[in-house]
Amino acid sequence: MLTLSSPGTLFQNKKIFHVNGYTDEKFLKASVILLYEYAEPELPEQLKTMAVKILQACQFKPEETVFVNIKHEKNTSLGAILKRYNPELILVFGNINPSRNIAALKKNIPYTFGNLKLLRAESFDYLEKNPPEKQALWLSLKKMLGL
């Protein structure tokens, strides 16, 4: 029989990753942040599936990703996200400026700030309806990540 030092932790109901923003934890590690604006708190299943396919194509795991809907979350500035999650990559979907200190991000142009990679793409809705835009995003991701 295996003895556990703190068996109570097995029964704590803590989320491994949170789909829409911040949890009560002080710090969570996430490799990728998907920053987007959507009217509903959750992305529809078809858009979430598309996002997960993009992540997997980039060799990231969905469980290492945090989806942040800026319309339904507080404190979604770049500084707060970096402090909270320390991500390797932030993908911005739509015309969102994550920081006052950064001029408007150009679409599908990779940016690097220290160890952070940042890329802005069209909104999820637009990407779903426009395969050429999705292809342009994929080409930018391949270039930025060296795939």
TIKOL-626404 format. One record per residue: residue in one letter; x, y, z of N, C-alpha, C in turn. Coordinates in Angstrom, 3 decimals, decimal comma, padded with zeros to 6 digits. Each point is the difference from the previous one (the first is absolute). Example, Ala and Ser with C-alpha at 12.3 -4.5 7.8 and 13.67 -1.06 7.14 Angstrom:
BEGIN
(node A (013,190 -005,690 007,800) (-000,890 001,190 000,000) (000,900 001,200 000,000));
(node S (-000,350 001,050 -000,720) (000,820 001,190 000,060) (-000,770 001,090 000,730));
END
This chain:
BEGIN
(node M (000,838 -001,174 000,000) (-000,838 001,174 000,000) (000,885 001,241 000,000));
(node L (-000,445 001,007 -000,701) (000,718 001,260 -000,129) (-000,492 000,964 001,072));
(node T (000,906 000,611 000,743) (-000,376 000,963 001,028) (000,149 001,405 -000,561));
(node L (-001,010 000,790 000,178) (000,016 001,378 -000,479) (000,246 000,950 001,164));
(node S (000,825 000,999 -000,236) (000,298 000,951 001,063) (-001,179 000,934 000,276));
(node S (-000,764 000,328 -001,007) (-001,185 000,847 000,202) (-001,129 -000,480 -000,901));
(node P (-000,715 -001,043 000,428) (-001,050 -000,579 -000,829) (-001,145 000,960 -000,298));
(node G (-000,164 001,023 000,816) (-001,079 000,957 -000,222) (000,122 000,728 -001,323));
(node T (001,235 000,142 -000,504) (000,186 000,715 -001,265) (-000,610 -000,754 -001,178));
(node L (-000,165 -001,304 000,139) (-000,620 -000,771 -001,076) (-001,453 000,401 -000,216));
(node F (-000,625 000,509 001,040) (-001,424 000,282 -000,071) (-000,317 001,493 -000,114));
(node Q (001,039 000,807 -000,156) (-000,243 001,420 -000,217) (-000,451 000,203 -001,428));
(node N (-000,975 000,822 -000,172) (-000,567 000,232 -001,328) (000,636 001,243 -000,618));
(node K (001,279 -000,078 -000,363) (000,692 001,122 -000,627) (000,105 -000,252 -001,486));
(node K (-000,184 001,061 -000,768) (000,072 -000,120 -001,447) (001,457 -000,054 -000,445));
(node I (000,271 -000,831 -000,978) (001,344 -000,075 -000,559) (000,235 001,190 -000,910));
(node F (-000,969 000,357 -000,792) (000,086 001,229 -000,779) (-001,389 000,594 -000,059));
(node H (-000,075 001,283 -000,196) (-001,268 000,700 000,030) (-000,283 000,527 -001,395));
(node V (-001,205 -000,193 -000,464) (-000,317 000,336 -001,377) (-000,198 001,493 -000,205));
(node N (-000,503 000,700 000,984) (-000,289 001,420 -000,213) (000,604 000,870 001,089));
(node G (001,290 000,095 000,033) (000,642 000,995 000,838) (000,510 -000,492 001,316));
(node Y (000,000 000,887 000,952) (000,691 -000,218 001,254) (-000,794 -000,843 000,981));
(node T (000,717 -000,776 000,789) (-000,600 -000,758 001,092) (000,449 000,654 001,297));
(node D (-000,285 -000,624 001,109) (000,384 000,558 001,292) (001,463 -000,254 000,335));
(node E (000,687 -000,782 -000,782) (001,409 -000,284 000,265) (000,836 001,248 -000,249));
(node K (001,087 000,165 000,742) (000,853 001,171 -000,174) (000,843 -000,104 -001,256));
(node F (000,397 -001,199 -000,413) (000,843 -000,157 -001,179) (-000,292 -001,348 -000,631));
(node L (-000,186 000,002 -001,283) (-000,193 -001,227 -000,760) (000,970 000,033 -001,164));
(node K (000,612 -001,126 -000,319) (000,894 -000,073 -001,149) (-000,822 -000,393 -001,210));
(node A (000,145 000,775 -001,045) (-000,657 -000,314 -001,265) (001,001 000,277 -001,110));
(node S (000,162 -000,937 -000,906) (000,912 000,207 -001,123) (-000,562 000,992 -000,999));
(node V (-001,323 -000,056 -000,199) (-000,640 000,826 -001,019) (-001,224 000,695 000,596));
(node I (-000,149 001,272 -000,359) (-001,200 000,753 000,343) (-000,692 000,353 -001,314));
(node L (-001,282 -000,303 -000,099) (-000,801 000,420 -001,136) (-000,868 001,150 000,487));
(node L (000,280 001,184 -000,490) (-000,698 001,211 000,404) (-000,988 000,355 -001,102));
(node Y (-001,275 000,115 000,354) (-001,026 000,250 -001,010) (-001,148 000,781 000,614));
(node E (-000,883 000,472 -000,860) (-001,203 000,698 000,452) (-001,192 -000,687 -000,639));
(node Y (-000,915 -000,449 000,840) (-001,182 -000,688 -000,502) (-001,176 000,373 000,897));
(node A (-001,180 000,178 -000,573) (-001,166 000,459 000,753) (-000,385 -000,955 001,128));
(node E (000,054 -001,282 -000,262) (-000,359 -000,992 001,010) (001,224 -000,330 000,867));
(node P (-000,200 -000,450 001,230) (001,144 -000,338 000,853) (000,881 -001,123 -000,564));
(node E (-000,605 -000,962 -000,665) (000,738 -001,131 -000,573) (-000,047 000,065 -001,521));
(node L (001,075 -000,457 -000,621) (-000,017 -000,136 -001,462) (-000,940 -001,131 -000,387));
(node P (-000,691 000,121 -001,123) (-000,774 -001,143 -000,481) (000,928 -001,188 -000,277));
(node E (-000,540 -001,174 000,067) (000,816 -001,222 -000,127) (000,805 -000,043 -001,292));
(node Q (-000,589 000,419 -001,133) (000,735 -000,076 -001,272) (001,204 000,948 000,009));
(node L (-000,113 001,166 000,635) (001,128 000,927 000,063) (001,063 -000,494 000,984));
(node K (-000,450 -000,581 001,104) (000,947 -000,560 000,965) (000,766 -001,161 -000,623));
(node T (-000,698 -000,826 -000,786) (000,647 -001,122 -000,692) (001,043 000,512 -000,986));
(node M (-000,340 001,061 -000,733) (000,959 000,587 -000,934) (001,240 000,494 000,756));
(node A (-000,203 000,676 001,123) (001,119 000,509 000,798) (000,883 -001,144 000,503));
(node V (-000,606 -001,077 000,464) (000,758 -001,154 000,493) (000,795 -000,644 -001,131));
(node K (-000,569 -000,078 -001,195) (000,725 -000,554 -001,150) (001,216 000,858 -000,350));
(node I (-000,157 001,312 000,079) (001,131 000,901 -000,250) (001,093 -000,251 001,038));
(node L (-000,394 -000,105 001,267) (000,967 -000,261 001,074) (000,741 -001,317 -000,215));
(node Q (-000,747 -001,036 -000,312) (000,612 -001,310 -000,193) (000,928 -000,005 -001,205));
(node A (-000,360 000,714 -001,053) (000,874 000,098 -001,175) (001,311 000,702 000,367));
(node C (-000,082 000,889 000,991) (001,201 000,712 000,472) (000,730 -000,774 001,096));
(node Q (-000,442 -001,214 000,268) (000,606 -000,895 000,982) (-000,176 000,487 001,442));
(node F (-001,103 000,703 000,266) (-000,372 000,383 001,356) (-001,156 -000,871 000,444));
(node K (-000,080 -000,246 001,302) (-001,083 -000,804 000,553) (-001,124 000,920 000,461));
(node P (-001,254 -000,386 -000,247) (-001,128 000,827 000,452) (000,023 000,251 001,510));
(node E (000,467 -000,971 000,771) (000,031 000,178 001,456) (001,072 000,989 000,454));
(node E (000,873 000,429 -000,902) (001,022 001,013 000,307) (-000,428 001,379 -000,503));
(node T (-001,282 000,119 -000,341) (-000,513 001,205 -000,631) (-001,092 000,625 000,852));
(node V (-000,016 001,317 000,022) (-001,071 000,730 000,666) (-000,687 000,876 -001,042));
(node F (-001,308 -000,131 -000,091) (-000,821 000,827 -000,872) (-000,474 001,187 000,833));
(node V (000,288 001,225 -000,450) (-000,400 001,192 000,742) (-000,907 000,850 -000,888));
(node N (-001,259 000,077 000,385) (-000,989 000,810 -000,704) (-000,009 001,373 000,672));
(node I (000,550 001,012 -000,659) (000,148 001,313 000,634) (-001,343 000,669 000,281));
(node K (-001,033 -000,428 -000,664) (-001,329 000,578 000,216) (-000,584 -000,440 001,338));
(node H (000,473 -001,115 000,533) (-000,582 -000,557 001,217) (001,011 -000,145 001,137));
(node E (001,172 000,551 -000,155) (001,018 -000,109 001,038) (000,543 001,371 000,363));
(node K (000,440 000,126 001,225) (000,623 001,240 000,459) (001,509 -000,141 -000,113));
(node N (000,662 001,128 -000,082) (001,461 000,053 000,041) (000,649 -000,936 -001,018));
(node T (-000,262 000,273 -001,256) (000,568 -000,820 -001,069) (001,141 000,722 -000,708));
(node S (000,656 000,919 000,698) (001,144 000,687 -000,605) (001,145 -000,982 -000,183));
(node L (000,898 000,333 -000,879) (001,153 -000,863 -000,266) (000,812 -000,229 001,276));
(node G (000,212 001,052 000,765) (000,763 -000,126 001,240) (-000,648 -000,963 000,981));
(node A (-001,314 000,096 000,160) (-000,712 -000,894 000,916) (000,064 -001,447 -000,475));
(node I (-000,131 -000,202 -001,306) (000,055 -001,363 -000,554) (001,397 -000,589 000,178));
(node L (001,030 000,799 -000,269) (001,375 -000,492 000,168) (000,276 -000,364 001,452));
(node K (-000,434 000,845 000,906) (000,220 -000,260 001,426) (-000,763 -001,236 000,453));
(node R (-001,200 -000,143 -000,496) (-000,876 -001,087 000,436) (000,426 -001,366 -000,554));
(node Y (000,374 -000,059 -001,290) (000,205 -001,284 -000,674) (001,410 -000,253 -000,508));
(node N (000,796 001,033 -000,206) (001,350 -000,151 -000,539) (000,000 -000,866 -001,276));
(node P (-000,781 000,385 -001,023) (-000,115 -000,839 -001,200) (001,203 000,142 -000,932));
(node E (000,131 -000,977 -000,882) (000,997 000,047 -001,077) (-000,566 000,747 -001,205));
(node L (-001,317 -000,122 -000,183) (-000,656 000,501 -001,196) (-001,355 000,592 000,355));
(node I (-000,291 001,166 -000,572) (-001,339 000,571 000,098) (-000,511 000,187 -001,422));
(node L (-001,148 -000,598 -000,267) (-000,672 000,173 -001,283) (-001,204 000,903 000,235));
(node V (-000,052 001,108 -000,723) (-001,069 000,975 000,132) (-000,914 -000,160 -001,206));
(node F (-001,268 -000,282 000,257) (-000,969 -000,201 -001,082) (-000,942 001,199 -000,048));
(node G (000,060 000,746 -001,096) (-000,832 001,185 -000,153) (000,836 001,262 000,168));
(node N (-000,674 001,125 -000,048) (000,685 001,284 000,075) (000,109 000,448 001,460));
(node I (000,870 -000,659 000,735) (000,199 000,243 001,426) (001,428 000,480 000,195));
(node N (000,161 001,049 000,784) (001,343 000,446 000,363) (000,227 -000,379 001,464));
(node P (000,858 -000,991 000,265) (000,164 -000,488 001,364) (000,787 000,933 000,923));
(node S (000,580 001,066 -000,531) (000,793 000,886 000,837) (-000,019 001,420 -000,546));
(node R (-000,075 000,973 000,903) (000,076 001,399 -000,424) (001,390 000,341 -000,511));
(node N (000,989 -000,774 000,413) (001,397 000,277 -000,355) (000,411 -000,548 -001,359));
(node I (-000,887 -000,734 -000,632) (000,301 -000,580 -001,314) (-000,921 000,653 -001,017));
(node A (000,577 000,521 -001,060) (-000,824 000,541 -001,083) (-000,851 -001,136 -000,562));
(node A (-001,011 000,333 -000,742) (-000,896 -001,017 -000,552) (000,790 -001,124 -000,661));
(node L (-000,331 -001,221 000,370) (000,671 -001,171 -000,560) (-000,483 -000,254 -001,418));
(node K (000,928 -000,257 -000,880) (-000,364 -000,318 -001,378) (-000,397 -001,464 -000,084));
(node K (-000,955 -000,256 -000,846) (-000,542 -001,348 -000,161) (001,038 -000,946 -000,611));
(node N (000,128 -001,181 000,607) (000,860 -001,093 -000,467) (001,479 000,379 -000,084));
(node I (000,418 000,959 000,799) (001,409 000,376 000,109) (000,486 -000,462 001,374));
(node P (000,971 -000,909 000,046) (000,497 -000,473 001,302) (000,797 001,088 000,729));
(node Y (-000,250 000,114 001,294) (000,733 000,910 000,872) (000,678 -000,819 001,093));
(node T (001,159 000,462 000,438) (000,694 -000,639 001,111) (000,370 001,076 001,006));
(node F (-000,345 -000,237 001,257) (000,341 000,888 001,105) (000,710 -000,855 001,044));
(node G (001,329 000,001 -000,007) (000,742 -000,888 000,895) (-000,264 -001,440 -000,382));
(node N (-000,548 -000,780 000,939) (-000,329 -001,404 -000,274) (-001,427 -000,193 -000,494));
(node L (-000,764 001,076 -000,071) (-001,398 -000,083 -000,402) (-000,147 000,199 -001,502));
(node K (-000,797 -000,884 -000,604) (-000,366 000,145 -001,406) (-001,458 000,444 -000,039));
(node L (-000,290 000,916 -000,913) (-001,332 000,585 -000,076) (-000,405 000,097 -001,462));
(node L (-001,241 -000,372 -000,290) (-000,497 000,056 -001,371) (-001,472 000,386 000,033));
(node R (-000,383 000,955 -000,868) (-001,409 000,379 -000,126) (-000,545 -000,585 -001,286));
(node A (-001,205 -000,541 000,102) (-000,680 -000,577 -001,166) (-001,408 000,574 -000,078));
(node E (-000,710 -000,359 -001,024) (-001,406 000,383 -000,117) (-000,803 -000,677 001,116));
(node S (-001,231 000,437 000,189) (-000,869 -000,595 001,016) (-000,309 -001,458 -000,361));
(node F (-000,401 -000,770 000,997) (-000,350 -001,406 -000,236) (-001,109 -000,116 -001,050));
(node D (-001,032 000,847 000,110) (-001,103 -000,050 -000,967) (000,508 000,218 -001,420));
(node Y (000,850 000,992 -000,171) (000,517 000,322 -001,325) (000,877 -001,132 -000,539));
(node L (000,842 -000,557 000,842) (000,866 -001,104 -000,430) (-000,806 -001,206 -000,446));
(node E (-001,082 -000,269 000,720) (-000,823 -001,165 -000,342) (-000,611 000,140 -001,389));
(node K (-000,348 001,226 -000,385) (-000,672 000,231 -001,282) (000,970 000,298 -001,139));
(node N (001,276 000,195 000,303) (000,979 000,403 -001,015) (001,246 -000,879 000,041));
(node P (-000,022 -001,124 -000,725) (001,155 -000,893 -000,012) (001,325 000,677 -000,382));
(node P (000,028 000,983 -000,922) (001,286 000,655 -000,295) (000,589 000,721 001,222));
(node E (-000,858 000,579 000,830) (000,489 000,659 001,228) (000,524 -001,033 000,991));
(node K (-000,661 -001,133 000,077) (000,462 -001,060 000,895) (001,353 -000,523 -000,487));
(node Q (000,166 -000,106 -001,300) (001,272 -000,432 -000,583) (001,094 001,025 000,287));
(node A (-000,321 001,289 -000,097) (000,979 001,049 000,299) (000,431 -000,065 001,466));
(node L (-000,956 -000,269 000,889) (000,333 -000,173 001,424) (000,939 -001,183 000,181));
(node W (-000,310 -001,111 -000,638) (000,822 -001,200 000,124) (001,423 000,265 -000,497));
(node L (000,145 000,674 -001,126) (001,327 000,314 -000,523) (000,787 000,896 000,969));
(node S (-000,672 000,960 000,608) (000,662 000,879 000,978) (000,424 -000,783 001,244));
(node L (-000,865 -000,904 000,448) (000,324 -000,819 001,176) (001,198 -000,913 -000,302));
(node K (-000,005 -000,621 -001,177) (001,127 -000,867 -000,380) (001,305 000,784 -000,004));
(node K (-000,026 001,174 -000,566) (001,203 000,839 -000,059) (000,455 000,395 001,411));
(node M (-000,926 000,440 000,824) (000,335 000,467 001,340) (000,515 -001,127 000,897));
(node L (-000,611 -001,180 -000,105) (000,346 -001,116 000,867) (001,045 -000,940 -000,593));
(node G (000,397 000,246 -001,244) (001,001 -000,840 -000,648) (-000,504 -001,390 -000,299));
(node L (-001,239 -000,113 -000,420) (-000,598 -001,321 -000,300) (000,193 -000,367 -001,462));
END
